[in-house]
Amino acid sequence: MNFSRRIAFAAGAALVFAAGIAAAQSYPAKPVRVVIPWPPGGANDIAGRIVMQKVGEALGQQFPIDNRGGAGGTIGSDLVAKAAPDGYTLMVHSTTHLGNAHLYKSLPYDTLADFAPVGLLTVQSAVLTVHPSLPAKSVREFIALARARPGEILYSTAGNGSIPHLGMALLGAMTNTSYTHVPYKGGGPQVIALVAGESQVSLATVASVVQHIRAGRLRALGLSAIRRSSALPDVPTIAESGVPGYDMSPWIAVFAPAGTPRPIIDKLNGEINRALKLSDVTQNLSTQGIDPWPGTPDEFATRIKADYERYGKLIKLTGAKID
């Protein structure tokens, strides 16, 4: 690139940045649609509603939630990937977004190139939960039962390729056990099926099952993360219950379409982080078994790259695939 072209390129970049700053100063001038690619009731929906409502209040605009469940979150993701990159369409999605890239033969969008990281919301632990009719009161008893009845135990998930799907596949691979997968369209239906006895076990997010566990409608056996949950302090981790090294600690985060001006992303990130520090937000999230996880867009981008590789290896290890 010669000198004159460099000058022209630098001038163009400066104009784009200036335009982004101007857009951010007046942003948002209208309601901002928040697409959650899962049905109501799951952890993504809970965290998204709690935090984005506070962001909307701080910015003086409505941030209406648009639940677009189905196909492991890919339907809603496609909608956001094709939306105008102007900050008026956002997405609240989980680590499943990255897993889908390795599970589907083809997607109508590029998981890494078509989305801009805005910020992390929470880290969420899942809990191995059984219907009371299943005679297992600990992780060790569950594994022994699964070995005695290979393939007979039905487990519900939030869909093919979801974190509950991968988490159960990982548990099976690490304990030499097998179960029958019954996918549903989101965390809400996944848990409803378990409470109704349509399935016998589920690796469900703490947020989606904690109330059922406290009410005695479900039984918690072990947490998927490496630390215990403040919402279920008496429930041990799966790792400390006979499966050393087991760890599934997925996140929930906010994305925008690629090309969204960085000043708008930074403005949203700042408001998200402020919301995550509010005492009522922290209390509401912790009550649901979700821990706030503030960070910068660049920190989130680094996490995306690392987890993209991690989940690719995990999927290959477990043999998990779209049924």
N, C-alpha and C positions, 0 to 999 in steps of 0.2 A: 504494500500500500504506500503510494507516494505521499509527500508532505501535504499537498492540497487536499487529497482524499482524507488524510488523517484529520485535518482541520474540519472538513465537512462532516466527518463521522462524529467528532467530538461535539461539534455544534448541534448536530441532530440529537445526540444523546442528551445534551443539556436541555434542549427544548422539550424532549420527552419527559425528563425528570421534573422540569418546571411545571409542565402540564399536570403531572401526577401530584405535585404538591398543591397546585390550585384545586384539583379535584378533591384531594383529601380535606382541604380546609372547609369546603362546603358539604362534605360527605358526613352522614347520609342525608340527601335531600328528599328521600321518599322511603317507603318501607323496604326492608331487606329480607328477601325470602331465604329461609334456612331449611335446606333439604336434608332430611334425615332418612337415609335409604333403608329404614326398618319400620315395622309397624309400631304403634304406641305401646308403651309398657316396658320395653327393654331398657338396658343401661344406657345405650346411646340416646334414647328418647328422654330419659330422666335427666341425664347430665346436660344435654343440649337445651332442654327447656329451662332448667334452673339457671344456667350461666347466661344464655343468650337473652333471657328476659332482663337480666341486670344490665347487659351491654346496651340493649335497646333503651332502657330507662336513662342510662348515662348519656347516650347520644341523642335522646329526644325523638326517637323514631320507633315504629313497631318493627319487630323481628319475628314475623309469623313463622310457625313451624309447618313444614310441608312433608308429611310422612309418605315416602314412596318405597314401600317394601317390596321384596321379591328378588329371586335369583341371587341370594347371598349379598345383596347390597349393590349389585351391578346395574340394576335399572335406574335407581336414583343417581348413582355415580355418572352414568352416561348422560343424564339430563344436565348435571352440573358441568361436565366436561364440555358440553356444547353450548353452555350459556355465555352471554356476553361477559367479558372480563372487566367489569366495571364496579365490582364490589357489591352489587345488588342481588347476587345469588351466591350463597355459601353452602357448605356441606359439613355436617357433623357425622363423622364415620369412625370406625374402629380399625384395629390392626388387620381385621378381615379384608380391608381394602387392598392390603399388600399381598395377603395370601391368595386372593382371587387371581392375581396375575400369574401365579404358578399352577393354579388348579384348572382354569378354563383353557381350552385349546385356543380360543381367540376371544378377544373382547373388543367392543366398538370404540374403545378409547385406550390411550397409553397411560398406564397407572402412574408412571413417574413423570412423563413429559406434559400431560394434560392438566395437572393440578398444581396449584401453588400452596405450600404450607403456610398456614396462618398462625397456628399455635396449638399447643397441647392443652387439653382440659383436665383430664384425670387419668390415673392408672387404676385399672379395675382388676380385682381378684375374682376368680371364679371359685365355686365350691362344689365338690362332688356331693350330690344330693340324691337321696333315694325316696321312693314312695314308701310309706310305712308298711306296706304289704311285703316288701322285700326283706328277708331275714338277715340283714347285715347292719351291724351297729358300729363298725369301724372300717377303715380302709383295708386293713388286713383281712377282715371277715369278708368284705366285698370281693377282694381278689381271689380268696379261696373259693367263694361261691362261683365266681366267673370261671375259674379253672375246672370246677366240677360240672359246670353247665355251659360249655363253650358254644358261643353263638346264640344262646337262648335268651339272654337278657336284652331287653329293648332299651335303647337310649335315645332321647329326643335332643335335637339341637336347633339352633336358630337358622339352619339351612346348610346346604352343601358348601364346604369350604369355610364355614364360620369358625371362630375360635373354639367354641364348644366341640365342633366336629374334630378339629385338629388336636385339641386337648385330650379328647377321649382316644383318638388314634395313637397319640403319643403314650398315653397310659397303657394301652394295649400292647404297644411295641416294647415298652420297658418292663412289663410284668408277664409277658407271654400269655396274654388273655385276649379273648375275642368277644365282640358283642354285635348286635344288629342295629344298624343306624336307621333312625326314623327322623328325617329332616322336616322342619316346619319353616314358615315364612316369618322368622323373627324371634326375638327373645321372649316376647309376650306369649305367643302361641306355644313356644317350646315349654314354658313353665306351666301353662294351662293344661297341656297334655300330661305333664308329670303329676300335677295335683289331681287330675281326673283319673289317673291310673292307666292312661293309654300307653304310657311308657313307664319303666321301672326305675330309671336312673337318668341323671343329666348333670353335665358339668356346666352349671348355670352361673351367671354373674351373681355376686352377693346381692347387688341392688335388686335383682329381679326375684329373688327367693327369700330374702331375709325375713320378711313379714310372715311368710308361710312357715318358715322354720320356727320362728318364735311362737306361732299359734299352734304348733304341733301337727300341722298338715303335711309337713315334709321333715325328713331327718338329714342333718348335715354330717358328712363323714370326714372330709378333709379339704383344705384350701389349696388352690393351684399355685399360689405365689409362694415366695420363699419366706415371707413373714406372715404372722397371724393378722387377722382383721380386727380392728377396734369394734366393729359391729358384731362380730362373733368371736369374742376373745377366748372362749373355751374350746373352740374347734381347732385341732392341730392342722398343720400343713400336710399335704400328701408326702412331701419329702421326709418329714420327721415321722411318718407313719408307715415306714417300710419301703418307700420308693425313693431312695436318696438320689439327689440330682434333678428330681422333677421340678420344673418351673414353667408356668405359663402366666405371664403378667402383662396382658395386653393393655393398650391405651385407647382413649377416645380423644379425638382432636378435631380442629376446624380446618377446612380446606377452602380455597377459592379456585375459580378457573385460572389456568395458566395465562399469564399476560396481565393479570390484575395489577394496577400500579402499586409499586412497593410502598409509597407513602400511605395508601389506603390500608394495605396489609399491616403496616406498622401501627397505624391508628387503631385498627381492630385488635391487634395483639396486645396493645397497651390496655385497652378497656377489658379484654378478657382476663388479663393478669390481675387487674384491679378487682374485678368481680370475684376472682378466685380467693382473694384475701379478705373478702367481707365475711364477718362472723356468721351471719345467717346462711350464706352460701356454704361455707365450710361445714356448718352444723348439719344443713340439709343433705349435703353430699355424704358426710360421714355416717349419718343415720341410715343412708342407703348402702353403706359399705363401699363407698367410692372415695378415693383420696385425691385432692387437688394436685395438679402437676403443672405449675406455670413454667414458662420458658419463652425464649425468643424464636422468631421464625427460622433463624439459622440453626439454632439448636435442634429444632424440630426436623429440619431438613437433614441434618446429620443422623438423627434417629431413624428417619425413614429409610435412608440408604442402608444402615446397619440391619434394620429389621427386615427389609426386603430380602437381603441375602440370608438372614437367619431363617425366615419362614420358608424360603425356597429349599434350603437344606432339610428343614423339618418335614416338609411335604414329601420330599424324596425319601427321607428316612422312614417315614411311617407308611408310605404308599397310599396316603389319602388322595382321593380324587373325586371328581364330580360323578355322581351315580348316573 
